[in-house]
């Protein structure tokens, strides 16, 4: 069984649609580790994810706040951005132990502190492949939730 999938989105909306799809399928404990170029669409993906979870209101990048917590959806959404952090200690100081699990956790720039990313994470890389086009590659390890990974494979196959 392969532990990866890929799809191409041709607009910001399509990137958000993939996030929305995952938000609708998300279960307690889902951890998404996002990587990709600056401006590739990681935050747009998270905005779609939040919409799929039923989060109301504006979902923005936590670049300066490090974490945004949204509790009005079907599951709590904990949206982290590691971009401006200098060390793992910065995360522990804001409560990583408490906020880094439960609900749905999504981390932008997850590759900055790979030791904090749990084995059961689903890794999503969003790369610019044209002016509006994005190549999204998804991979996961043995502990990733099988129900979600099957849904991802089906979505990618039909896209």
N, CA, C and O atoms as a GROMACS GRO file, in nm:
protein
  636
    1UNK      N    1   0.084  -0.119   0.000
    1UNK     CA    2   0.000   0.000   0.000
    1UNK      C    3   0.088   0.125   0.000
    1UNK      O    4   0.174   0.140   0.087
    2UNK      N    5   0.069   0.212  -0.095
    2UNK     CA    6   0.146   0.334  -0.104
    2UNK      C    7   0.099   0.434   0.000
    2UNK      O    8  -0.020   0.443   0.030
    3UNK      N    9   0.193   0.509   0.054
    3UNK     CA   10   0.160   0.608   0.156
    3UNK      C   11   0.176   0.750   0.104
    3UNK      O   12   0.230   0.837   0.173
    4UNK      N   13   0.128   0.772  -0.018
    4UNK     CA   14   0.133   0.907  -0.071
    4UNK      C   15   0.029   0.925  -0.181
    4UNK      O   16  -0.027   0.830  -0.234
    5UNK      N   17   0.006   1.050  -0.213
    5UNK     CA   18  -0.087   1.088  -0.320
    5UNK      C   19  -0.046   1.227  -0.367
    5UNK      O   20   0.028   1.298  -0.298
    6UNK      N   21  -0.092   1.265  -0.484
    6UNK     CA   22  -0.062   1.398  -0.537
    6UNK      C   23  -0.179   1.447  -0.619
    6UNK      O   24  -0.254   1.369  -0.678
    7UNK      N   25  -0.194   1.578  -0.622
    7UNK     CA   26  -0.296   1.639  -0.706
    7UNK      C   27  -0.250   1.779  -0.745
    7UNK      O   28  -0.164   1.838  -0.679
    8UNK      N   29  -0.307   1.830  -0.850
    8UNK     CA   30  -0.276   1.966  -0.896
    8UNK      C   31  -0.403   2.048  -0.885
    8UNK      O   32  -0.510   2.006  -0.928
    9UNK      N   33  -0.389   2.166  -0.826
    9UNK     CA   34  -0.501   2.260  -0.822
    9UNK      C   35  -0.469   2.374  -0.916
    9UNK      O   36  -0.354   2.414  -0.932
   10UNK      N   37  -0.572   2.426  -0.979
   10UNK     CA   38  -0.552   2.528  -1.081
   10UNK      C   39  -0.597   2.667  -1.037
   10UNK      O   40  -0.597   2.761  -1.116
   11UNK      N   41  -0.637   2.680  -0.908
   11UNK     CA   42  -0.679   2.809  -0.855
   11UNK      C   43  -0.674   2.805  -0.703
   11UNK      O   44  -0.667   2.699  -0.641
   12UNK      N   45  -0.679   2.923  -0.646
   12UNK     CA   46  -0.687   2.936  -0.500
   12UNK      C   47  -0.809   2.861  -0.448
   12UNK      O   48  -0.803   2.794  -0.345
   13UNK      N   49  -0.921   2.873  -0.520
   13UNK     CA   50  -1.044   2.806  -0.480
   13UNK      C   51  -1.026   2.655  -0.476
   13UNK      O   52  -1.074   2.590  -0.382
   14UNK      N   53  -0.959   2.598  -0.574
   14UNK     CA   54  -0.939   2.453  -0.576
   14UNK      C   55  -0.849   2.407  -0.460
   14UNK      O   56  -0.869   2.299  -0.405
   15UNK      N   57  -0.750   2.490  -0.424
   15UNK     CA   58  -0.667   2.458  -0.308
   15UNK      C   59  -0.753   2.460  -0.182
   15UNK      O   60  -0.742   2.371  -0.097
   16UNK      N   61  -0.838   2.560  -0.171
   16UNK     CA   62  -0.930   2.568  -0.056
   16UNK      C   63  -1.029   2.452  -0.058
   16UNK      O   64  -1.065   2.400   0.048
   17UNK      N   65  -1.073   2.412  -0.176
   17UNK     CA   66  -1.166   2.299  -0.187
   17UNK      C   67  -1.107   2.171  -0.129
   17UNK      O   68  -1.176   2.094  -0.062
   18UNK      N   69  -0.978   2.148  -0.155
   18UNK     CA   70  -0.913   2.029  -0.100
   18UNK      C   71  -0.908   2.039   0.054
   18UNK      O   72  -0.934   1.941   0.123
   19UNK      N   73  -0.876   2.157   0.106
   19UNK     CA   74  -0.879   2.177   0.250
   19UNK      C   75  -1.018   2.154   0.307
   19UNK      O   76  -1.033   2.090   0.411
   20UNK      N   77  -1.120   2.207   0.239
   20UNK     CA   78  -1.259   2.191   0.284
   20UNK      C   79  -1.297   2.042   0.288
   20UNK      O   80  -1.361   1.997   0.383
   21UNK      N   81  -1.256   1.969   0.187
   21UNK     CA   82  -1.281   1.826   0.181
   21UNK      C   83  -1.221   1.757   0.305
   21UNK      O   84  -1.287   1.678   0.371
   22UNK      N   85  -1.094   1.789   0.334
   22UNK     CA   86  -1.031   1.726   0.451
   22UNK      C   87  -1.099   1.768   0.581
   22UNK      O   88  -1.112   1.688   0.673
   23UNK      N   89  -1.142   1.893   0.589
   23UNK     CA   90  -1.214   1.939   0.708
   23UNK      C   91  -1.343   1.862   0.730
   23UNK      O   92  -1.379   1.832   0.843
   24UNK      N   93  -1.412   1.831   0.622
   24UNK     CA   94  -1.536   1.755   0.633
   24UNK      C   95  -1.511   1.612   0.676
   24UNK      O   96  -1.596   1.551   0.741
   25UNK      N   97  -1.395   1.557   0.641
   25UNK     CA   98  -1.361   1.418   0.675
   25UNK      C   99  -1.284   1.406   0.806
   25UNK      O  100  -1.267   1.296   0.858
   26UNK      N  101  -1.236   1.517   0.859
   26UNK     CA  102  -1.148   1.517   0.976
   26UNK      C  103  -1.212   1.451   1.097
   26UNK      O  104  -1.332   1.459   1.121
   27UNK      N  105  -1.125   1.386   1.173
   27UNK     CA  106  -1.165   1.322   1.299
   27UNK      C  107  -1.074   1.373   1.409
   27UNK      O  108  -0.967   1.427   1.383
   28UNK      N  109  -1.118   1.355   1.532
   28UNK     CA  110  -1.040   1.392   1.650
   28UNK      C  111  -0.897   1.338   1.639
   28UNK      O  112  -0.876   1.221   1.608
   29UNK      N  113  -0.800   1.425   1.666
   29UNK     CA  114  -0.660   1.384   1.666
   29UNK      C  115  -0.588   1.397   1.533
   29UNK      O  116  -0.470   1.363   1.525
   30UNK      N  117  -0.655   1.445   1.430
   30UNK     CA  118  -0.589   1.462   1.300
   30UNK      C  119  -0.480   1.567   1.312
   30UNK      O  120  -0.503   1.676   1.364
   31UNK      N  121  -0.361   1.535   1.263
   31UNK     CA  122  -0.247   1.627   1.266
   31UNK      C  123  -0.197   1.642   1.123
   31UNK      O  124  -0.156   1.544   1.060
   32UNK      N  125  -0.200   1.766   1.073
   32UNK     CA  126  -0.155   1.796   0.937
   32UNK      C  127  -0.030   1.882   0.943
   32UNK      O  128  -0.031   1.989   1.004
   33UNK      N  129   0.076   1.837   0.880
   33UNK     CA  130   0.204   1.907   0.876
   33UNK      C  131   0.221   1.966   0.736
   33UNK      O  132   0.241   1.893   0.640
   34UNK      N  133   0.213   2.099   0.726
   34UNK     CA  134   0.219   2.167   0.596
   34UNK      C  135   0.358   2.223   0.569
   34UNK      O  136   0.423   2.279   0.657
   35UNK      N  137   0.402   2.206   0.446
   35UNK     CA  138   0.525   2.267   0.399
   35UNK      C  139   0.499   2.325   0.261
   35UNK      O  140   0.397   2.296   0.198
   36UNK      N  141   0.592   2.406   0.214
   36UNK     CA  142   0.579   2.463   0.081
   36UNK      C  143   0.638   2.601   0.073
   36UNK      O  144   0.676   2.661   0.174
   37UNK      N  145   0.646   2.650  -0.047
   37UNK     CA  146   0.702   2.782  -0.072
   37UNK      C  147   0.621   2.891  -0.004
   37UNK      O  148   0.502   2.875   0.022
   38UNK      N  149   0.686   3.002   0.024
   38UNK     CA  150   0.618   3.121   0.074
   38UNK      C  151   0.517   3.164  -0.033
   38UNK      O  152   0.553   3.180  -0.150
   39UNK      N  153   0.393   3.184   0.007
   39UNK     CA  154   0.290   3.225  -0.088
   39UNK      C  155   0.231   3.114  -0.173
   39UNK      O  156   0.159   3.141  -0.269
   40UNK      N  157   0.260   2.989  -0.138
   40UNK     CA  158   0.212   2.876  -0.220
   40UNK      C  159   0.064   2.844  -0.194
   40UNK      O  160   0.000   2.782  -0.279
   41UNK      N  161   0.010   2.884  -0.081
   41UNK     CA  162  -0.130   2.857  -0.056
   41UNK      C  163  -0.158   2.778   0.071
   41UNK      O  164  -0.268   2.724   0.086
   42UNK      N  165  -0.061   2.770   0.162
   42UNK     CA  166  -0.082   2.695   0.286
   42UNK      C  167  -0.197   2.753   0.367
   42UNK      O  168  -0.282   2.678   0.417
   43UNK      N  169  -0.201   2.885   0.380
   43UNK     CA  170  -0.308   2.947   0.458
   43UNK      C  171  -0.443   2.932   0.388
   43UNK      O  172  -0.545   2.913   0.454
   44UNK      N  173  -0.446   2.939   0.256
   44UNK     CA  174  -0.571   2.916   0.184
   44UNK      C  175  -0.621   2.774   0.208
   44UNK      O  176  -0.740   2.752   0.227
   45UNK      N  177  -0.529   2.678   0.206
   45UNK     CA  178  -0.566   2.541   0.237
   45UNK      C  179  -0.631   2.535   0.376
   45UNK      O  180  -0.736   2.472   0.393
   46UNK      N  181  -0.570   2.600   0.474
   46UNK     CA  182  -0.622   2.598   0.612
   46UNK      C  183  -0.758   2.668   0.618
   46UNK      O  184  -0.845   2.626   0.694
   47UNK      N  185  -0.777   2.773   0.542
   47UNK     CA  186  -0.907   2.841   0.540
   47UNK      C  187  -1.015   2.745   0.490
   47UNK      O  188  -1.126   2.744   0.544
   48UNK      N  189  -0.984   2.666   0.389
   48UNK     CA  190  -1.078   2.565   0.341
   48UNK      C  191  -1.102   2.458   0.445
   48UNK      O  192  -1.215   2.416   0.467
   49UNK      N  193  -0.995   2.413   0.511
   49UNK     CA  194  -1.005   2.313   0.617
   49UNK      C  195  -1.099   2.362   0.727
   49UNK      O  196  -1.186   2.289   0.772
   50UNK      N  197  -1.080   2.486   0.769
   50UNK     CA  198  -1.164   2.544   0.873
   50UNK      C  199  -1.311   2.549   0.830
   50UNK      O  200  -1.401   2.518   0.908
   51UNK      N  201  -1.333   2.587   0.706
   51UNK     CA  202  -1.470   2.591   0.653
   51UNK      C  203  -1.532   2.451   0.658
   51UNK      O  204  -1.648   2.436   0.695
   52UNK      N  205  -1.454   2.350   0.619
   52UNK     CA  206  -1.503   2.213   0.622
   52UNK      C  207  -1.534   2.165   0.763
   52UNK      O  208  -1.620   2.078   0.782
   53UNK      N  209  -1.465   2.220   0.861
   53UNK     CA  210  -1.493   2.188   1.002
   53UNK      C  211  -1.610   2.268   1.058
   53UNK      O  212  -1.656   2.241   1.170
   54UNK      N  213  -1.658   2.366   0.982
   54UNK     CA  214  -1.769   2.448   1.027
   54UNK      C  215  -1.727   2.568   1.109
   54UNK      O  216  -1.810   2.626   1.180
   55UNK      N  217  -1.600   2.607   1.101
   55UNK     CA  218  -1.552   2.725   1.173
   55UNK      C  219  -1.616   2.849   1.110
   55UNK      O  220  -1.619   2.864   0.988
   56UNK      N  221  -1.665   2.936   1.196
   56UNK     CA  222  -1.727   3.061   1.149
   56UNK      C  223  -1.626   3.174   1.155
   56UNK      O  224  -1.532   3.169   1.235
   57UNK      N  225  -1.643   3.273   1.074
   57UNK     CA  226  -1.556   3.391   1.081
   57UNK      C  227  -1.429   3.378   1.000
   57UNK      O  228  -1.410   3.283   0.924
   58UNK      N  229  -1.343   3.476   1.018
   58UNK     CA  230  -1.221   3.488   0.941
   58UNK      C  231  -1.112   3.398   0.997
   58UNK      O  232  -1.088   3.395   1.118
   59UNK      N  233  -1.047   3.325   0.909
   59UNK     CA  234  -0.934   3.240   0.946
   59UNK      C  235  -0.812   3.300   0.878
   59UNK      O  236  -0.802   3.304   0.755
   60UNK      N  237  -0.719   3.346   0.960
   60UNK     CA  238  -0.599   3.409   0.906
   60UNK      C  239  -0.474   3.335   0.946
   60UNK      O  240  -0.478   3.241   1.026
   61UNK      N  241  -0.363   3.377   0.890
   61UNK     CA  242  -0.235   3.315   0.920
   61UNK      C  243  -0.188   3.356   1.060
   61UNK      O  244  -0.195   3.474   1.095
   62UNK      N  245  -0.141   3.260   1.140
   62UNK     CA  246  -0.089   3.294   1.272
   62UNK      C  247   0.061   3.327   1.269
   62UNK      O  248   0.132   3.297   1.365
   63UNK      N  249   0.108   3.388   1.161
   63UNK     CA  250   0.251   3.416   1.146
   63UNK      C  251   0.307   3.493   1.266
   63UNK      O  252   0.417   3.462   1.312
   64UNK      N  253   0.235   3.590   1.316
   64UNK     CA  254   0.286   3.672   1.426
   64UNK      C  255   0.237   3.625   1.562
   64UNK      O  256   0.302   3.652   1.663
   65UNK      N  257   0.125   3.554   1.566
   65UNK     CA  258   0.072   3.507   1.694
   65UNK      C  259   0.116   3.364   1.724
   65UNK      O  260   0.095   3.316   1.836
   66UNK      N  261   0.175   3.296   1.630
   66UNK     CA  262   0.224   3.158   1.636
   66UNK      C  263   0.110   3.057   1.630
   66UNK      O  264   0.123   2.954   1.563
   67UNK      N  265  -0.002   3.082   1.699
   67UNK     CA  266  -0.113   2.987   1.697
   67UNK      C  267  -0.246   3.062   1.701
   67UNK      O  268  -0.263   3.160   1.775
   68UNK      N  269  -0.339   3.013   1.622
   68UNK     CA  270  -0.479   3.057   1.629
   68UNK      C  271  -0.562   2.936   1.668
   68UNK      O  272  -0.543   2.826   1.616
   69UNK      N  273  -0.653   2.957   1.760
   69UNK     CA  274  -0.741   2.850   1.807
   69UNK      C  275  -0.884   2.885   1.768
   69UNK      O  276  -0.933   2.994   1.798
   70UNK      N  277  -0.950   2.792   1.700
   70UNK     CA  278  -1.089   2.810   1.659
   70UNK      C  279  -1.170   2.698   1.724
   70UNK      O  280  -1.147   2.580   1.696
   71UNK      N  281  -1.264   2.735   1.810
   71UNK     CA  282  -1.338   2.634   1.885
   71UNK      C  283  -1.485   2.626   1.846
   71UNK      O  284  -1.562   2.556   1.911
   72UNK      N  285  -1.526   2.697   1.742
   72UNK     CA  286  -1.668   2.700   1.707
   72UNK      C  287  -1.705   2.602   1.596
   72UNK      O  288  -1.818   2.605   1.547
   73UNK      N  289  -1.612   2.517   1.555
   73UNK     CA  290  -1.642   2.419   1.452
   73UNK      C  291  -1.679   2.284   1.512
   73UNK      O  292  -1.693   2.270   1.634
   74UNK      N  293  -1.694   2.188   1.427
   74UNK     CA  294  -1.728   2.051   1.467
   74UNK      C  295  -1.621   1.993   1.560
   74UNK      O  296  -1.653   1.917   1.652
   75UNK      N  297  -1.495   2.029   1.536
   75UNK     CA  298  -1.382   1.992   1.621
   75UNK      C  299  -1.298   2.119   1.641
   75UNK      O  300  -1.298   2.206   1.554
   76UNK      N  301  -1.228   2.131   1.754
   76UNK     CA  302  -1.139   2.246   1.769
   76UNK      C  303  -1.028   2.242   1.662
   76UNK      O  304  -0.975   2.136   1.632
   77UNK      N  305  -0.996   2.358   1.606
   77UNK     CA  306  -0.888   2.369   1.509
   77UNK      C  307  -0.777   2.452   1.571
   77UNK      O  308  -0.798   2.565   1.615
   78UNK      N  309  -0.659   2.393   1.575
   78UNK     CA  310  -0.540   2.459   1.628
   78UNK      C  311  -0.444   2.480   1.512
   78UNK      O  312  -0.386   2.385   1.461
   79UNK      N  313  -0.429   2.605   1.473
   79UNK     CA  314  -0.353   2.641   1.353
   79UNK      C  315  -0.223   2.708   1.397
   79UNK      O  316  -0.223   2.821   1.447
   80UNK      N  317  -0.112   2.639   1.377
   80UNK     CA  318   0.020   2.690   1.412
   80UNK      C  319   0.096   2.736   1.289
   80UNK      O  320   0.073   2.686   1.179
   81UNK      N  321   0.186   2.831   1.309
   81UNK     CA  322   0.280   2.874   1.205
   81UNK      C  323   0.417   2.882   1.270
   81UNK      O  324   0.440   2.966   1.358
   82UNK      N  325   0.510   2.796   1.227
   82UNK     CA  326   0.644   2.790   1.286
   82UNK      C  327   0.741   2.890   1.223
   82UNK      O  328   0.856   2.899   1.268
   83UNK      N  329   0.698   2.964   1.122
   83UNK     CA  330   0.789   3.044   1.040
   83UNK      C  331   0.879   3.139   1.120
   83UNK      O  332   0.998   3.150   1.091
   84UNK      N  333   0.825   3.207   1.218
   84UNK     CA  334   0.901   3.309   1.291
   84UNK      C  335   0.964   3.258   1.420
   84UNK      O  336   1.022   3.336   1.496
   85UNK      N  337   0.955   3.129   1.445
   85UNK     CA  338   1.012   3.074   1.568
   85UNK      C  339   1.162   3.048   1.553
   85UNK      O  340   1.210   3.015   1.445
   86UNK      N  341   1.233   3.063   1.663
   86UNK     CA  342   1.378   3.041   1.661
   86UNK      C  343   1.417   2.907   1.720
   86UNK      O  344   1.522   2.851   1.686
   87UNK      N  345   1.332   2.854   1.809
   87UNK     CA  346   1.365   2.725   1.871
   87UNK      C  347   1.237   2.656   1.915
   87UNK      O  348   1.131   2.718   1.925
   88UNK      N  349   1.249   2.527   1.942
   88UNK     CA  350   1.135   2.450   1.993
   88UNK      C  351   1.088   2.506   2.127
   88UNK      O  352   0.970   2.498   2.160
   89UNK      N  353   1.180   2.564   2.202
   89UNK     CA  354   1.143   2.622   2.332
   89UNK      C  355   1.033   2.726   2.319
   89UNK      O  356   0.947   2.738   2.406
   90UNK      N  357   1.036   2.801   2.208
   90UNK     CA  358   0.932   2.902   2.185
   90UNK      C  359   0.793   2.837   2.186
   90UNK      O  360   0.697   2.896   2.236
   91UNK      N  361   0.783   2.718   2.131
   91UNK     CA  362   0.654   2.647   2.128
   91UNK      C  363   0.616   2.594   2.265
   91UNK      O  364   0.501   2.605   2.308
   92UNK      N  365   0.712   2.536   2.335
   92UNK     CA  366   0.684   2.483   2.469
   92UNK      C  367   0.637   2.596   2.559
   92UNK      O  368   0.552   2.576   2.645
   93UNK      N  369   0.693   2.717   2.541
   93UNK     CA  370   0.657   2.832   2.624
   93UNK      C  371   0.514   2.880   2.602
   93UNK      O  372   0.456   2.943   2.691
   94UNK      N  373   0.457   2.852   2.486
   94UNK     CA  374   0.317   2.894   2.462
   94UNK      C  375   0.218   2.780   2.479
   94UNK      O  376   0.099   2.796   2.450
   95UNK      N  377   0.265   2.664   2.527
   95UNK     CA  378   0.173   2.556   2.557
   95UNK      C  379   0.162   2.448   2.452
   95UNK      O  380   0.056   2.388   2.436
   96UNK      N  381   0.271   2.420   2.379
   96UNK     CA  382   0.268   2.314   2.277
   96UNK      C  383   0.217   2.183   2.334
   96UNK      O  384   0.142   2.112   2.267
   97UNK      N  385   0.258   2.151   2.455
   97UNK     CA  386   0.217   2.024   2.517
   97UNK      C  387   0.064   2.012   2.522
   97UNK      O  388   0.009   1.905   2.499
   98UNK      N  389  -0.002   2.123   2.553
   98UNK     CA  390  -0.149   2.123   2.561
   98UNK      C  391  -0.214   2.140   2.424
   98UNK      O  392  -0.308   2.068   2.391
   99UNK      N  393  -0.164   2.234   2.346
   99UNK     CA  394  -0.229   2.267   2.220
   99UNK      C  395  -0.185   2.181   2.102
   99UNK      O  396  -0.252   2.179   1.998
  100UNK      N  397  -0.074   2.110   2.115
  100UNK     CA  398  -0.020   2.034   2.004
  100UNK      C  399  -0.087   1.900   1.980
  100UNK      O  400  -0.041   1.821   1.898
  101UNK      N  401  -0.196   1.874   2.051
  101UNK     CA  402  -0.270   1.749   2.029
  101UNK      C  403  -0.418   1.773   2.057
  101UNK      O  404  -0.455   1.873   2.117
  102UNK      N  405  -0.501   1.679   2.012
  102UNK     CA  406  -0.645   1.692   2.030
  102UNK      C  407  -0.707   1.780   1.923
  102UNK      O  408  -0.640   1.867   1.868
  103UNK      N  409  -0.834   1.758   1.895
  103UNK     CA  410  -0.899   1.834   1.789
  103UNK      C  411  -0.829   1.807   1.658
  103UNK      O  412  -0.789   1.694   1.630
  104UNK      N  413  -0.816   1.911   1.576
  104UNK     CA  414  -0.740   1.904   1.451
  104UNK      C  415  -0.625   2.004   1.465
  104UNK      O  416  -0.647   2.122   1.490
  105UNK      N  417  -0.504   1.955   1.450
  105UNK     CA  418  -0.385   2.040   1.457
  105UNK      C  419  -0.327   2.052   1.318
  105UNK      O  420  -0.306   1.952   1.249
  106UNK      N  421  -0.301   2.175   1.276
  106UNK     CA  422  -0.237   2.197   1.147
  106UNK      C  423  -0.120   2.293   1.171
  106UNK      O  424  -0.134   2.396   1.237
  107UNK      N  425  -0.004   2.257   1.115
  107UNK     CA  426   0.118   2.335   1.135
  107UNK      C  427   0.172   2.378   1.000
  107UNK      O  428   0.204   2.295   0.915
  108UNK      N  429   0.182   2.510   0.980
  108UNK     CA  430   0.250   2.562   0.862
  108UNK      C  431   0.400   2.570   0.894
  108UNK      O  432   0.438   2.598   1.007
  109UNK      N  433   0.483   2.544   0.794
  109UNK     CA  434   0.629   2.541   0.807
  109UNK      C  435   0.670   2.431   0.904
  109UNK      O  436   0.761   2.450   0.985
  110UNK      N  437   0.604   2.316   0.896
  110UNK     CA  438   0.629   2.204   0.986
  110UNK      C  439   0.772   2.151   0.976
  110UNK      O  440   0.822   2.090   1.070
  111UNK      N  441   0.838   2.173   0.863
  111UNK     CA  442   0.973   2.122   0.844
  111UNK      C  443   1.078   2.195   0.928
  111UNK      O  444   1.193   2.152   0.935
  112UNK      N  445   1.040   2.306   0.993
  112UNK     CA  446   1.135   2.379   1.076
  112UNK      C  447   1.170   2.305   1.204
  112UNK      O  448   1.283   2.315   1.253
  113UNK      N  449   1.075   2.230   1.259
  113UNK     CA  450   1.098   2.155   1.382
  113UNK      C  451   1.040   2.014   1.367
  113UNK      O  452   0.940   1.981   1.431
  114UNK      N  453   1.103   1.932   1.284
  114UNK     CA  454   1.046   1.800   1.254
  114UNK      C  455   1.031   1.709   1.376
  114UNK      O  456   0.947   1.619   1.375
  115UNK      N  457   1.110   1.730   1.479
  115UNK     CA  458   1.100   1.644   1.597
  115UNK      C  459   0.968   1.664   1.672
  115UNK      O  460   0.930   1.580   1.753
  116UNK      N  461   0.899   1.773   1.646
  116UNK     CA  462   0.770   1.799   1.712
  116UNK      C  463   0.651   1.741   1.636
  116UNK      O  464   0.539   1.741   1.687
  117UNK      N  465   0.675   1.691   1.517
  117UNK     CA  466   0.567   1.640   1.433
  117UNK      C  467   0.546   1.492   1.463
  117UNK      O  468   0.637   1.412   1.444
  118UNK      N  469   0.427   1.454   1.510
  118UNK     CA  470   0.403   1.314   1.546
  118UNK      C  471   0.406   1.220   1.426
  118UNK      O  472   0.381   1.260   1.312
  119UNK      N  473   0.438   1.094   1.454
  119UNK     CA  474   0.447   0.993   1.348
  119UNK      C  475   0.318   0.977   1.270
  119UNK      O  476   0.320   0.946   1.151
  120UNK      N  477   0.205   0.996   1.336
  120UNK     CA  478   0.075   0.974   1.269
  120UNK      C  479   0.031   1.093   1.184
  120UNK      O  480  -0.082   1.095   1.134
  121UNK      N  481   0.117   1.191   1.167
  121UNK     CA  482   0.084   1.310   1.089
  121UNK      C  483   0.067   1.278   0.941
  121UNK      O  484   0.125   1.184   0.887
  122UNK      N  485  -0.014   1.360   0.879
  122UNK     CA  486  -0.026   1.360   0.733
  122UNK      C  487   0.050   1.484   0.685
  122UNK      O  488   0.020   1.596   0.726
  123UNK      N  489   0.149   1.462   0.600
  123UNK     CA  490   0.234   1.570   0.550
  123UNK      C  491   0.180   1.618   0.415
  123UNK      O  492   0.157   1.539   0.324
  124UNK      N  493   0.162   1.749   0.405
  124UNK     CA  494   0.109   1.809   0.283
  124UNK      C  495   0.206   1.917   0.238
  124UNK      O  496   0.230   2.015   0.309
  125UNK      N  497   0.262   1.899   0.118
  125UNK     CA  498   0.350   1.999   0.060
  125UNK      C  499   0.276   2.067  -0.054
  125UNK      O  500   0.222   2.000  -0.143
  126UNK      N  501   0.275   2.199  -0.052
  126UNK     CA  502   0.209   2.277  -0.157
  126UNK      C  503   0.318   2.356  -0.229
  126UNK      O  504   0.384   2.440  -0.170
  127UNK      N  505   0.336   2.327  -0.357
  127UNK     CA  506   0.440   2.391  -0.436
  127UNK      C  507   0.379   2.466  -0.554
  127UNK      O  508   0.286   2.418  -0.618
  128UNK      N  509   0.434   2.583  -0.580
  128UNK     CA  510   0.393   2.659  -0.698
  128UNK      C  511   0.439   2.585  -0.822
  128UNK      O  512   0.555   2.544  -0.833
  129UNK      N  513   0.347   2.566  -0.916
  129UNK     CA  514   0.386   2.502  -1.042
  129UNK      C  515   0.339   2.583  -1.162
  129UNK      O  516   0.345   2.537  -1.276
  130UNK      N  517   0.293   2.703  -1.136
  130UNK     CA  518   0.246   2.795  -1.238
  130UNK      C  519   0.190   2.916  -1.167
  130UNK      O  520   0.191   2.922  -1.044
  131UNK      N  521   0.142   3.014  -1.243
  131UNK     CA  522   0.092   3.135  -1.180
  131UNK      C  523  -0.020   3.107  -1.082
  131UNK      O  524  -0.020   3.160  -0.971
  132UNK      N  525  -0.115   3.025  -1.120
  132UNK     CA  526  -0.227   2.988  -1.032
  132UNK      C  527  -0.223   2.841  -0.992
  132UNK      O  528  -0.296   2.799  -0.903
  133UNK      N  529  -0.139   2.764  -1.055
  133UNK     CA  530  -0.137   2.620  -1.037
  133UNK      C  531  -0.048   2.579  -0.918
  133UNK      O  532   0.059   2.636  -0.896
  134UNK      N  533  -0.095   2.481  -0.843
  134UNK     CA  534  -0.022   2.427  -0.728
  134UNK      C  535  -0.015   2.276  -0.740
  134UNK      O  536  -0.114   2.210  -0.773
  135UNK      N  537   0.103   2.220  -0.711
  135UNK     CA  538   0.118   2.077  -0.700
  135UNK      C  539   0.114   2.045  -0.551
  135UNK      O  540   0.198   2.093  -0.474
  136UNK      N  541   0.018   1.964  -0.512
  136UNK     CA  542   0.002   1.926  -0.372
  136UNK      C  543   0.040   1.779  -0.359
  136UNK      O  544  -0.023   1.692  -0.419
  137UNK      N  545   0.143   1.754  -0.281
  137UNK     CA  546   0.184   1.616  -0.255
  137UNK      C  547   0.155   1.584  -0.108
  137UNK      O  548   0.185   1.663  -0.019
  138UNK      N  549   0.098   1.469  -0.087
  138UNK     CA  550   0.055   1.427   0.046
  138UNK      C  551   0.124   1.295   0.077
  138UNK      O  552   0.128   1.205  -0.007
  139UNK      N  553   0.178   1.284   0.197
  139UNK     CA  554   0.240   1.158   0.239
  139UNK      C  555   0.210   1.135   0.387
  139UNK      O  556   0.173   1.228   0.459
  140UNK      N  557   0.225   1.011   0.429
  140UNK     CA  558   0.195   0.977   0.568
  140UNK      C  559   0.268   0.849   0.606
  140UNK      O  560   0.311   0.772   0.520
  141UNK      N  561   0.282   0.831   0.736
  141UNK     CA  562   0.347   0.711   0.788
  141UNK      C  563   0.245   0.608   0.832
  141UNK      O  564   0.125   0.625   0.812
  142UNK      N  565   0.294   0.502   0.891
  142UNK     CA  566   0.210   0.389   0.931
  142UNK      C  567   0.101   0.427   1.031
  142UNK      O  568  -0.007   0.366   1.030
  143UNK      N  569   0.125   0.524   1.116
  143UNK     CA  570   0.028   0.558   1.220
  143UNK      C  571  -0.082   0.653   1.177
  143UNK      O  572  -0.171   0.683   1.256
  144UNK      N  573  -0.077   0.702   1.054
  144UNK     CA  574  -0.177   0.798   1.006
  144UNK      C  575  -0.315   0.733   1.002
  144UNK      O  576  -0.326   0.613   0.977
  145UNK      N  577  -0.420   0.812   1.027
  145UNK     CA  578  -0.556   0.756   1.026
  145UNK      C  579  -0.595   0.702   0.888
  145UNK      O  580  -0.604   0.777   0.791
  146UNK      N  581  -0.616   0.572   0.883
  146UNK     CA  582  -0.642   0.504   0.756
  146UNK      C  583  -0.767   0.555   0.685
  146UNK      O  584  -0.769   0.566   0.562
  147UNK      N  585  -0.869   0.586   0.761
  147UNK     CA  586  -0.993   0.635   0.700
  147UNK      C  587  -0.967   0.764   0.620
  147UNK      O  588  -1.017   0.781   0.509
  148UNK      N  589  -0.888   0.855   0.678
  148UNK     CA  590  -0.857   0.982   0.612
  148UNK      C  591  -0.765   0.959   0.493
  148UNK      O  592  -0.785   1.018   0.386
  149UNK      N  593  -0.664   0.874   0.509
  149UNK     CA  594  -0.570   0.852   0.398
  149UNK      C  595  -0.640   0.788   0.278
  149UNK      O  596  -0.606   0.818   0.164
  150UNK      N  597  -0.736   0.701   0.303
  150UNK     CA  598  -0.815   0.644   0.192
  150UNK      C  599  -0.893   0.753   0.121
  150UNK      O  600  -0.900   0.756  -0.002
  151UNK      N  601  -0.953   0.843   0.199
  151UNK     CA  602  -1.029   0.955   0.140
  151UNK      C  603  -0.938   1.044   0.056
  151UNK      O  604  -0.977   1.089  -0.052
  152UNK      N  605  -0.817   1.068   0.105
  152UNK     CA  606  -0.721   1.150   0.030
  152UNK      C  607  -0.686   1.084  -0.103
  152UNK      O  608  -0.684   1.150  -0.207
  153UNK      N  609  -0.660   0.954  -0.100
  153UNK     CA  610  -0.627   0.882  -0.224
  153UNK      C  611  -0.742   0.890  -0.324
  153UNK      O  612  -0.720   0.913  -0.442
  154UNK      N  613  -0.863   0.871  -0.275
  154UNK     CA  614  -0.980   0.880  -0.364
  154UNK      C  615  -0.994   1.019  -0.423
  154UNK      O  616  -1.022   1.035  -0.542
  155UNK      N  617  -0.976   1.121  -0.339
  155UNK     CA  618  -0.988   1.261  -0.386
  155UNK      C  619  -0.882   1.288  -0.494
  155UNK      O  620  -0.914   1.343  -0.600
  156UNK      N  621  -0.757   1.249  -0.466
  156UNK     CA  622  -0.649   1.272  -0.561
  156UNK      C  623  -0.672   1.197  -0.692
  156UNK      O  624  -0.645   1.249  -0.800
  157UNK      N  625  -0.722   1.075  -0.683
  157UNK     CA  626  -0.746   0.994  -0.803
  157UNK      C  627  -0.854   1.056  -0.890
  157UNK      O  628  -0.849   1.044  -1.013
  158UNK      N  629  -0.951   1.122  -0.829
  158UNK     CA  630  -1.060   1.182  -0.904
  158UNK      C  631  -1.034   1.325  -0.946
  158UNK      O  632  -1.118   1.387  -1.011
  159UNK      N  633  -0.920   1.377  -0.911
  159UNK     CA  634  -0.891   1.518  -0.936
  159UNK      C  635  -0.804   1.536  -1.057
  159UNK      O  636  -0.770   1.649  -1.093
   0.00000   0.00000   0.00000
